[in-house]
Amino acid sequence: MQSSLENLERDFSTVSTFLNSSLEMLKADTRTTAALLNQSIQSIKENVVGLSSSTNTIMAFLESNLEMLKANTRITAASLNQSIQSIRDNVVGLSSSTNTTVAFLEYSLAMFKAE
């Protein structure tokens, strides 16, 4: 019986040592995992900040391009209005010249008939 009790105590000691060793390894693994998770979280935070900065830069660029596009559209509209007015002026001038030419031809024809 004494021998069985000694064997049981030895087995219990072996199991206890094994369990304590396993617990220490688990604690070490947990600390390593926590450190890796903290690094990952920090990296994600830095990427989010970088992404936010990039997004702000892109938005500023797009807003600037939009303003330039608006300005160019206004310039183009003004240029088109000037072109339209110039065409109208030319049509009026052409009409006036045509009327003058017709009047001159009618006068010349009347003079020719009078001779």
C-alpha positions as CSV (number, residue, x, y, z in Angstrom):
1,M,0.0,0.0,0.0
2,Q,2.9,2.3,0.9
3,S,4.4,1.6,-2.5
4,S,1.1,2.5,-4.3
5,L,0.8,5.7,-2.3
6,E,4.4,6.6,-3.2
7,N,3.6,5.9,-6.8
8,L,0.5,8.0,-6.6
9,E,2.4,10.9,-5.0
10,R,5.1,10.6,-7.7
11,D,2.5,10.5,-10.5
12,F,0.7,13.5,-8.8
13,S,4.0,15.4,-8.7
14,T,4.7,14.6,-12.3
15,V,1.2,15.7,-13.4
16,S,1.5,18.8,-11.2
17,T,4.8,19.7,-12.8
18,F,3.5,19.1,-16.2
19,L,0.4,21.2,-15.6
20,N,2.5,24.1,-14.1
21,S,4.9,23.9,-17.0
22,S,1.9,24.0,-19.4
23,L,0.3,26.9,-17.5
24,E,3.6,28.9,-17.8
25,M,3.8,28.2,-21.6
26,L,0.2,29.2,-21.9
27,K,0.9,32.5,-20.0
28,A,3.9,33.1,-22.3
29,D,1.9,32.4,-25.4
30,T,-0.9,34.7,-24.2
31,R,1.6,37.5,-23.6
32,T,3.1,37.0,-27.1
33,T,-0.4,37.0,-28.6
34,A,-1.4,40.1,-26.7
35,A,1.8,41.9,-27.9
36,L,1.1,40.8,-31.5
37,L,-2.5,42.0,-31.2
38,N,-1.3,45.4,-29.8
39,Q,1.1,45.7,-32.7
40,S,-1.6,44.9,-35.2
41,I,-4.0,47.4,-33.6
42,Q,-1.3,50.1,-33.7
43,S,-0.6,49.3,-37.3
44,I,-4.3,49.5,-38.2
45,K,-4.6,52.9,-36.3
46,E,-1.6,54.2,-38.3
47,N,-3.1,53.0,-41.6
48,V,-6.4,54.6,-40.7
49,V,-4.7,57.9,-40.0
50,G,-2.7,57.6,-43.3
51,L,-5.8,56.7,-45.2
52,S,-7.7,59.7,-43.7
53,S,-4.8,61.9,-44.7
54,S,-4.7,60.5,-48.2
55,T,-8.5,60.9,-48.5
56,N,-8.3,64.5,-47.4
57,T,-5.5,65.2,-49.9
58,I,-7.6,63.5,-52.7
59,M,-10.7,65.5,-51.7
60,A,-8.7,68.8,-51.7
61,F,-7.3,67.9,-55.2
62,L,-10.8,67.0,-56.5
63,E,-12.3,70.2,-55.1
64,S,-9.5,72.2,-56.6
65,N,-10.1,70.6,-60.0
66,L,-13.9,71.2,-59.7
67,E,-13.2,74.9,-59.0
68,M,-10.9,75.1,-62.1
69,L,-13.5,73.3,-64.2
70,K,-16.2,75.8,-63.0
71,A,-13.9,78.7,-63.9
72,N,-13.0,77.2,-67.3
73,T,-16.7,76.6,-67.9
74,R,-17.4,80.3,-67.1
75,I,-14.6,81.4,-69.4
76,T,-15.9,79.1,-72.2
77,A,-19.4,80.4,-71.8
78,A,-18.2,84.0,-72.0
79,S,-16.1,83.2,-75.0
80,L,-19.1,81.5,-76.7
81,N,-21.2,84.6,-75.9
82,Q,-18.6,86.8,-77.5
83,S,-18.5,84.5,-80.6
84,I,-22.3,84.6,-80.8
85,Q,-22.4,88.3,-80.6
86,S,-19.6,88.6,-83.2
87,I,-21.6,86.4,-85.5
88,R,-24.7,88.5,-85.0
89,D,-22.7,91.7,-85.7
90,N,-21.3,90.1,-88.9
91,V,-24.8,89.0,-90.0
92,V,-26.0,92.6,-89.4
93,G,-23.0,93.9,-91.3
94,L,-23.5,91.5,-94.1
95,S,-27.2,92.4,-94.3
96,S,-26.3,96.1,-94.4
97,S,-23.6,95.4,-97.1
98,T,-26.1,93.3,-99.1
99,N,-28.6,96.1,-98.9
100,T,-26.0,98.6,-100.1
101,T,-24.9,96.3,-102.9
102,V,-28.5,95.8,-104.0
103,A,-29.2,99.5,-103.9
104,F,-26.1,100.2,-106.0
105,L,-27.0,97.5,-108.5
106,E,-30.6,98.9,-108.8
107,Y,-29.1,102.4,-109.3
108,S,-26.7,101.1,-111.9
109,L,-29.5,99.2,-113.7
110,A,-31.6,102.4,-113.6
111,M,-28.8,104.4,-115.1
112,F,-28.2,101.8,-117.7
113,K,-31.8,101.8,-118.7
114,A,-31.8,105.6,-118.8
115,E,-29.1,105.6,-121.4
